[in-house]
Amino acid sequence: MLFSDYIATLEAHFRKSVSNEELCGILFDGVILPIDLRNKNGEPLILDKVTVSKLMNNKQNVPKLIRDNIYEPAVLSGIVKYIEDNIVSELDPQYDDLCFQMMKHLQADYRISPQHMAQFQILATPDTVGAFLAEVFIYVVMADVRTETKKSKIQDSTIARNTENGHPVLVLKGIRGNRLSDTAYLLGLLSQPKLQLPGNRNKMISLFEDAINIHIEKPLIPAWRGISTPVTINEEERRLVMLVAKSLGVVISEDFFDLGDLQWSNFGIALSGSASLDGSNDAKEKYRCIHGIIDEIYQMLDFAPFREAFTETQCIPLALENSGSRPDDNVRIQLTFPKENILSFDDILKFDRRALKYLTDHCDFEKVFGIERGIDFLSYDSSRTRSRKIMLPAYSSPFQNNDVDYSNIVPALFDYDMMENGSHIVLDVVFDEVMQHTAIAFPQLVLLKAPISEVKYTIRSKQMPNIITGSIRIGEKS
């Protein structure tokens, strides 16, 4: 279903005459107004007649500025009410026919997953027509004219043949946010919204503020020698804290490190084998706050080489969809990349050894490189029928002079393989099982060192009589 279908269906159900240009303007204002979208000249964004004409004739996609901002929280939080107030209120009250006509368009769209189609169907009622129209509006704004009007003949015939024979219908999909897409979109690896990486400026400032706001009374009675030992922050840790505070523009007083009457009680050692903290609640809380800062600094120092190594790395989240009526197993997808575009295992192994140590010893690997399940797709683990390969973490001691061999460890972190083929790298992913009407995310993000506009792929499986060949377009960084 394309944006032009949506506009035409709405227009046919308006109580009064409305032009395409006027209807487009009303709908796009639901995105433009909440976040004050402006054109390159800084003026409020308005679509001209030429753009609207191209949209209605399927000559272009919805403008990129609208597409890039449709998922903004300020837009999503108000889009249902906006459509109810500005669209539903102007429609013929016979909403059943409107929902029926919209669903006909949606059901003819081969790109929509069964899960997403079920969501449309649930909302397609007179009582929830506003939410239904909002959900379809978001979908058609992101719909790609080219994939709808210029599908390859090979793909068409393959899908038709496999559907007729009751075989699985497998196709590679991109992921945008938590939805499937016919286009794959580039992301900055370390700029993903879900990541909370060490060295966050706001978090560090907040930790300093918490410590500064705790006021400690000077101790009136000195610690008893031999029974208790005053708690202090050592010189090295003080130096680090003061350097970071200065770099953040945080002013700390001379008594910032004073911990009042806080003592290490030697009674604790006798009773439990470890010293315990004695002192006021404020003193204990300040100690925890200062050590929170110190821990964050050490994490930041460990993370710095990793950040430097991967800061320019881009990535593509991908998924495999089986839209057929039968399950498939032992599905193998191979994607072909020019060497100059993909970040290969050999490229990673050339990184600073401190970055490799962080990757193997300290990195929350699934959080940084994995793909969590979304509305339209499941996580890769749901396709496993075999146990995951066990990978022992790298280990280095001071006596080994950091002589760890990462050449086998790094590839074992990822659930895909890479093979060199002339000037190209072939990335190989295997799915143990893909149920019918199901989409499964790739095990990890595909990493790139340079952008690419398209990726070619082949799909082989146990149940498919033919090899599927295709390509997926790579959109600009989203």
N, C-alpha and C positions, 0 to 999 in steps of 0.2 A: 504494500500500500504506500503510495506516495503522497506528498503534501497536497498536490493538485486534487487527488481523490477526496481528501479530507475537506478541502475548501468547497468543492463542488457538492458534496453530500450535505454539508452544513447549509450552504446557500439555498439548496432545494427545500430546506425545512424552516427557513426564516419566514416569519409572518409577513414581513414587508420586503420590498425589493432592496437588495444590498449588492454592491459591486464587489468584484474580487479584490480590488485594491483596498476598499474600505474594510472588508472582512479580514484581510491579511493584516492591515494596520491595527485593528482591534486585538487580534490574537498576539501579534508580536509585542504590543505594548505590555502584555503580561510578563514578558521577559525584560523589555527595555526599561520600564518605569521603576521596578523595585531596586535595580542596581544602577540606574541613571546611565545606560549605555550611550556612548557618543561615537561619532564617526572620526576619521583621522584628522578632521579640522576642528575637533572639539565641540561640534554642534550635536544637538539631540538626534539620535539615529531615526531616520525616516526612509522607508523603502519607496523608491520611485516606480513609476508605471512600467518602465522597461524591465526592471527586476521582477516585478509581480507577473508580467507577461511571460517571462522566461520560466518562472516557477510553475505557472499554470500550463505551460506547454512542455514541461519536463525537459527544459534545456539546461537547467542548472539546479544545484542543491540549494537549500535554504542558506542564506549568507552565513559565512563562517563565524562572524561575531555573535550571531544568535545561537548557533550550534555550540560554540565554546562556552556559552554562559547559561544554557538551559538547565544545567544541573547545579547552579549556584543555590545555596541554602535559602537565600532571600527570595529566589524565584519559586523553588519547590514548595516552600512553606505556605505560599499564598496563591498558587496557581489554580487550585480547585475553586476557592471562593471567587477568584477573579473571573473564571469562566462561568461560574454560576451567575454572577452579577451582570456580566457583559455579553454573554452568549446565550446561555440557557434561558434567561429572562426574555430574550427576543425570539425564541423558537416557537413553532407550533406546538401546543402542549401534548400532541400525540407522540410521545417520546419513543414508543415501542417501534414504530417504523424507522425512526432515525437510528436506533440501536441495531435494528436488523440490517439496514443498509450498510452501516459501518462494519458490522461483523462479516458481511459478505466480502467486503474488500480485504479485511484482515485474514479471513480464511483462505483467500486466494494467494496470500503472500507466503511463498515457500521459505522465506528467511526467518519467520517467527517460530521460536521454539514452542513445544507443547506446553511447557510450564508458563511461558508468557501468554500464550493463547488462552490458557485456562484462567489466567488473571483477568484478561480482557472480558472473557465470558461472564465471570462473576460480577463484574462491574456494569455489564450491559443491561441495566434494568432502569425503569423510570425513576426509581427511588435514588439511584446513585449515578444518574446520567452526567452530572457535573464532574464527578471523579472519573467516570469512563472517558468523557471527552478530553479531560486533562491528560489522562494516561496515553490516549491515542495521539494527542497533540505532541507530547514529548517524543513518542515513537516516530511520527512522520517528520518532525523537525530534523531528526538524525538519519532518516532514510536516505540512501544513496541512489540517485537517479541512474548512475552508470551500471550498478549491479542489477538493477531492475530491468533496464532497457537494452543492455548490451551484454547479457550473459553469453558465455561462449557456447557454440553449438555442441562442442564435445561434452560440456557439463550438462546441458539440457538433455542430450540423448542418453547420457549415462544415468542421470536421475530418473528419467522416464522409464528406461529399461529395467533398472533395479526396483523401482516402485511396482511395475507391472508384475515382476517375478516374486514380489514379497520379500526381497532381500533388504538388508540394512542400507540406509542411505547416509553415507558419511561425507562430511564437509568440514573444512578448517574454518574457524571463526576467530575474530578478534574479540577483545574484551575492553569495554569502556566503563569505568566505574565498576558496578557489579552487574552489568547487563552485557549480553552478547551483541556483536556487531559484525556486519559484513566487511568492515574495514578494521585493520589492526592499527592501533595508535601508539606512538612513541611516548615514553615517559622517561624522566630522569630517574635513575635508579635510587639515588639518595634523596630525592625530593618527593617521594610518594607520601600522600597524606597520612597513611597508616603508621608511618615510621616515627618513633620517638628516639632519636639518636643522641648519644652523649655530646656534651658541649652546647646544649641549648642555652642561649643567652638569657632568655626570660626565666628559665628554671633556675639558673645559677643566681641571678639577681634576687629571685624570690627566696632562695636559701640564705643569702646574705641578710636580707631584710628580716627574716625570721630570727636569725642569731642576734642582729643588732637590737631588735625590740625586746630582748630578754635582759633585764637589769639585775645584776647580781650584787648582793650585799657583801661587804668585806667580812671575812671570818673574824669572829671575836676571840675564839679559842684556837690556838695552834694545834696541829695534829700531834697525837702522842707518838713519839718516836718508837719505832718497832712494832706498833699496833696498827697504825694507818700511815699511808703515804700520800702526799698531795698529788692530785691529778693535774698534769700539765700537757700542753701541746708542744712537741719538740721543735727545735729551731728550723729544721728542713721543711716541716709541714707549715710552720708559720711563714716562712719565706714564700712558699708556693701560694698560700692563701693571699698574702699581701700583693704578690705580682698579679694574680687573677683579679683581685679587687680593683687594682689600679687600671688594668686593661678594660674593665667594665665601667669605670667611672664611679665605683662605689667607695665612699669614704668610711674608713673604719677607725675608731678611736684607739688610743694607746692601751686602754683596758679591755679591748675586744676579746683577747685570749684569756682574761681572768675568769677563773671558774669558782671563785668564792670558797666555800667550805667543802668542796667536792674532794673526796678521799677514796683511795683504794684500800678497802678493809682487808687486812691479813687474816681476819677470822674466817673469811670466805674460803681462803686457800686451805685452811685446816679442815673445814667442814665439807667442802665440795670439790676441792682441787683447783679452783679458780678464784681470782680476786673478785670482789663485788664492789659496786659503787655505793658510797655513803655520802649523803649531803642533801641539800634542799632540792625540791622538785625543779625549781628554776635552774639551778646549777646543772642538774642532770639533763634537762632539756637543752640547755645551751651546748653542753658537751655533744649531745646527739646532733644538733644543728651544725656545729663546726665540723664534726666528722662526716656529716652528710656532704658538706662542701668539699672536704678532702677526698672522699670517695669519688665524687663527681669529677674532680680534677684528675685523679689517677685514671678514671675511665676515659676522660677526654684525651689524656696523653697517649693512652694505649690506642685510642680510636683514630688519632690524627693521621698516621700513615695509611690506614685503611681508607679514610675519607679522601686523602690526596690521590690514592690509586684509583678510586672508583668515581671521583667527582664528575668526570666527563662522560661516564658510561650511561648509555641510554638502554632502554629495555622495551620488549614487546610482550604483553600478556596474551596468550593464545588459548584456544579451547578446541576440542573435537566434538562435533555434534552428530548424533545418530538420530535422524528424523524419520527413519523407517519404522516398520511395524515388527521387526525382529531384532533380537539382541545380536551382538557380534563379539568375538573374542580374538585375542592375539592380533590386535590391530597395530600396524607399524606405519608411522608417518616419517617421511624423510623430507627435510627442507634444505634447499641449496642456497648458500650465501657466498658472495665473493669474499675472498680472504680479507680484503681491505675494509669490509663492513662489520663482520662478526667478531666479537671478542672471544677468541678461542681459549682453550685451556692453556695452550702454549703462551698466549699473550698474558694470561693471569700469572703464570709461573715466572714471568719476567718482572713482576712487581717487586717492590722493596720487601725484603724478608720480614720486616716488622708488620707489613700489611698482611702477608700470608699467615703470620703467627696469629694475628687478630682474627682473620677469617676462620682459621681452624680451631683456635682455642677459646675465643671469647665472643664471636659473632652469633647473634640470634639468627641462625641461617634461614629458618623457615619464615621469619618475620621480614627479613630483608629481601630474600630471593624467591620465596614461595608465593603461591596465588591462593588466596582464601576463596571459599565458595561464594557464589553470588545468587541473585534472584533467579537467573536463567541457567545456572550451571552448578555442578558439584565440584568438590575438590578432587585432585588426582587420587588421593588415598581411597576414594570410594570405588575406584576401578581395579584395585589390587586384589589378586587372588593368591599371589605368592608373597613370601616374606621379603621385606626390604633388605637389601644388602647391608651387612654390618660394616661400618667404617670406624676403625679405632682413631681417636683424635691424635693429632700430632703431639709429641711430648719432647721437650728439650730440658735438660738440666744444666746448671752452670758449668758442669764438668764436660759437657758435650760441645762447648763452643758454638752452640746454636746450629749444629750440623744436621738439621732435619732434612730428609729428602721428601719434598712436597709433590714430586712428579706423579706419584700414585695416589696421594691423599686428596689433592684438589679435584681430579676427575671423579673420584668416588663420592664427593659431596653431592654431585648433581645426579638426577635420575634420567639424564639423557647422555648419549654418546656423541662424539664428533669424529669424523673421518675426513682425511684430506683427499681431495680429488682434483689434481692439477692446480688451477688457480682458484679453486673453490673449496669451501668446507661444507660437508653434509652433516646436518644435525639429525640424529636418529632418536625417536621417542616410541616406546612400546606401551600400549594400554592393554592390560590383561583382559578386561571385560568392559563393554559399553552396552548398557541396556537400551532397549528401544525407547524412542522419544526422550532421550537424555543427552545432555551435554556435559563433558568433563573437561576441567581446566588442565593445562599442561602442568607437569610436576613443578617446574620453576620457570621464571621469566627467561626469555631469550635475550642475551646480552649483546649489545652492539657498541662498536667504537666509532662508527660513522653512520649517518642516516642512510636509509635505502627506501626506494619508492614501491617496491614490489618483491614478493618472495614466492618462488615456485616450489611446489610440493607434490609428492606422490603418496598415495595411501594404499596399503595392501592389508588384507585381513583374511581370516580363515573362512568366513562366510561369503565374501565377495568374489564373484567369478572373474572380475576384471580389475586391473589396476586403475585407480582413479588418479588422474593428473589434473592439476589446477594451479592457480596462483591467488594470492591475497594481496590487496593493495595496502600499503602502509601510509596512514595519514600523518599529517604534521603533528608535532608535539602537542599533546592536549593538556 
